[in-house]
Amino acid sequence: MGSDTRKRTAGAFDVRLVIALLTGVYGAVITVLGIGFVSDEDLAKAGGMNINLIAGIGMLAFTALFLLWVKLRPLRVPAPEDEQEDDESSSAE
């Protein structure tokens, strides 16, 4: 026992990955809609801007930043007590 507590990453349970997945899927859909399914009438309503394309690319950039954040700063959670005891007893043998 001591101050050396074992830690592990949260993995798929990191909420940042869930947020990145949701914004990534929605951003991809909006980007596809902005590229292939925009009419001149839609552009006229938006003042000549392709809002779906701009928003989709923005959401994909947001997703990339979140994934970079998860990669560079993984969330560390302490290992449960029973795993620490198992590791200590196996290293003592």
Order of alpha helices (4+ residues) and beta strands (2+ residues): beta-alpha-alpha-alpha-beta-alpha
